[in-house]
Amino acid sequence: MTALAVEAPAAAPWGGRLVVRAAGGLLLHIATEGAEAPAATMFTVPLECCQDREQAPGVRPWAGTVDEASVCPSCLRSLRGEPEPAPPRLVGTGTAEQLPEAGPARRLWAVPDPPSYAPAALPAEHGGRPITWSPWTLAPVITHYSSACDWCGDAGPCEMAGGRQGSPQSAADPLRRYAAYRCSHCQQMTAYEHRGGDLKPIAHHKSRAPKDSRR
């Protein structure tokens, strides 16, 4: 009987490293050696492809399966000590260059339009009194904070609107302020009333999009 040599699978180059996913991205990233996940849900850690903590994107820990196809190519090259690929060669205008020969004809498939969802309606009143709303505008982007939708995962930024009710000169109908935020893709929306320094939810529009459909 002939003995067969069994080759042990090679260990993954990211073994023992923290694996994370950047907000709004599909690829997984590998944190630098010794990096650990802080207690916060969203955080920044130095990555193999971006070792400057100040420039690193907001990420979250990843506990699912990991294979080479799902890992950021720049992180893999850094782990293996491979150089970054050379930038594409620029060709000056007026330079003649031979075009590659046409390959076999390929069948084209129609790509359906991405799904759209009915816009979320703002509450017209609260406490029996009407609310006047401003038009929807893009919400400001806050540095090192993910603007991705917590329902569908769309990278954002979301939209916001401000509302007001009553008048500062009226004792019977005092001024009250409101704010609303909605995802521009799946239309999940929550409206709030300003209570001092806090926001109290007064209305919520649940999205009809599948959970995590944009991650």
KOLDREN-500705 format. One record per residue (C-alpha): residue in three letters; x, y, z. Coordinates in steps of 0.2 Angstrom, whole numbers, padded with zeros to 4 digits, always signed. Last residue first. Example, Ala and Ser with C-alpha at 12.3 -4.5 7.8 and 13.67 -1.06 7.14 Angstrom:
<rotors>
SER+0068-0005+0036ALA+0062-0022+0039
</rotors>
This chain:
<rotors>
ARG-0125+0233+0016ARG-0139+0240+0006SER-0152+0226+0009ASP-0148+0225+0028LYS-0166+0222+0032PRO-0177+0221+0017ALA-0185+0238+0012ARG-0203+0242+0018SER-0196+0255+0030LYS-0205+0259+0046HIS-0211+0277+0048HIS-0210+0283+0066ALA-0219+0297+0075ILE-0217+0307+0091PRO-0199+0303+0097LYS-0193+0314+0111LEU-0176+0323+0108ASP-0167+0330+0123GLY-0158+0346+0127GLY-0174+0355+0132ARG-0188+0344+0125HIS-0186+0345+0106GLU-0200+0335+0098TYR-0194+0320+0087ALA-0199+0313+0070THR-0192+0296+0064MET-0191+0290+0046GLN-0186+0274+0037GLN-0187+0280+0018CYS-0177+0265+0011HIS-0165+0276+0000SER-0165+0294+0007CYS-0165+0287+0025ARG-0176+0299+0036TYR-0173+0311+0050ALA-0186+0323+0058ALA-0184+0338+0070TYR-0197+0347+0080ARG-0198+0364+0089ARG-0211+0370+0101LEU-0217+0389+0102PRO-0231+0392+0115ASP-0249+0391+0110ALA-0259+0399+0125ALA-0244+0409+0131SER-0241+0416+0113GLN-0226+0427+0109PRO-0214+0412+0106SER-0227+0406+0093GLY-0235+0389+0090GLN-0227+0374+0081ARG-0211+0372+0072GLY-0203+0359+0061GLY-0186+0355+0055ALA-0181+0342+0041MET-0167+0330+0039GLU-0161+0318+0025CYS-0148+0304+0027PRO-0130+0304+0022GLY-0131+0290+0017ALA-0121+0274+0016ASP-0137+0263+0014GLY-0137+0250+0028CYS-0155+0245+0026TRP-0160+0248+0044ASP-0146+0257+0053CYS-0144+0269+0039ALA-0126+0273+0036SER-0120+0291+0042SER-0106+0283+0052TYR-0097+0294+0064HIS-0079+0298+0062THR-0082+0316+0055ILE-0101+0321+0056VAL-0109+0323+0039PRO-0123+0336+0038ALA-0140+0330+0035LEU-0146+0332+0017THR-0162+0343+0015TRP-0180+0340+0017PRO-0191+0355+0015SER-0196+0364+0032TRP-0211+0358+0042THR-0225+0368+0050ILE-0234+0357+0063PRO-0252+0358+0067ARG-0260+0357+0084GLY-0270+0342+0092GLY-0255+0336+0103HIS-0245+0334+0087GLU-0249+0338+0069ALA-0245+0335+0051PRO-0233+0321+0055LEU-0220+0320+0041ALA-0224+0307+0027ALA-0211+0294+0022PRO-0207+0294+0003ALA-0214+0278-0006TYR-0199+0266-0009SER-0188+0263-0024PRO-0181+0247-0030PRO-0165+0248-0041ASP-0168+0248-0059PRO-0167+0231-0067VAL-0151+0226-0077ALA-0154+0219-0094TRP-0143+0205-0099LEU-0131+0207-0113ARG-0124+0191-0122ARG-0106+0191-0126ALA-0098+0191-0144PRO-0081+0183-0144GLY-0066+0195-0142ALA-0062+0210-0152GLU-0044+0212-0155PRO-0034+0224-0143LEU-0032+0242-0149GLN-0015+0247-0156GLU-0010+0264-0150ALA-0008+0281-0159THR-0003+0295-0148GLY-0013+0311-0151THR-0017+0314-0133GLY-0004+0307-0121VAL-0007+0289-0114LEU-0006+0288-0095ARG+0000+0271-0088PRO-0011+0265-0074PRO-0003+0266-0057ALA+0008+0251-0052PRO+0001+0238-0040GLU+0004+0240-0022PRO+0019+0230-0016GLU+0018+0214-0007GLY+0022+0211+0011ARG+0009+0198+0013LEU-0001+0207+0026SER+0000+0223+0016ARG-0005+0215+0000LEU-0020+0207+0009CYS-0025+0224+0017SER-0024+0232+0000PRO-0035+0218-0008CYS-0049+0221+0005VAL-0055+0204+0011SER-0071+0196+0004ALA-0063+0186-0010GLU-0049+0180+0002ASP-0061+0172+0014VAL-0069+0177+0030THR-0084+0169+0038GLY-0094+0180+0051ALA-0088+0188+0067TRP-0085+0206+0059PRO-0082+0220+0071ARG-0088+0238+0066VAL-0079+0251+0057GLY-0078+0270+0055PRO-0065+0275+0043ALA-0046+0276+0047GLN-0039+0294+0044GLU-0035+0298+0062ARG-0029+0281+0066ASP-0016+0281+0052GLN-0013+0263+0047CYS-0025+0263+0032CYS-0023+0247+0022GLU-0018+0237+0036LEU-0031+0245+0047PRO-0029+0257+0062VAL-0045+0257+0072THR-0060+0268+0072PHE-0076+0265+0081MET-0095+0261+0080THR-0103+0250+0093ALA-0092+0257+0107ALA-0083+0244+0118PRO-0066+0245+0109ALA-0061+0231+0097GLU-0043+0227+0098ALA-0028+0231+0088GLY-0012+0221+0092GLU-0007+0219+0073THR-0016+0231+0062ALA-0034+0228+0058ILE-0039+0218+0044HIS-0053+0224+0032LEU-0069+0216+0025LEU-0076+0222+0009LEU-0094+0227+0006GLY-0093+0245+0012GLY-0106+0257+0020ALA-0098+0257+0037ALA-0081+0248+0036ARG-0081+0230+0040VAL-0069+0223+0053VAL-0058+0208+0056LEU-0046+0209+0071ARG-0031+0198+0069GLY-0028+0181+0076GLY-0026+0173+0058TRP-0025+0187+0045PRO-0012+0178+0034ALA-0024+0162+0034ALA-0014+0147+0039ALA-0010+0135+0024PRO-0020+0119+0023ALA-0011+0104+0028GLU-0004+0093+0014VAL-0008+0075+0016ALA+0005+0063+0009LEU-0002+0047+0003ALA+0006+0031+0009THR+0006+0017-0005MET+0000+0000+0000
</rotors>
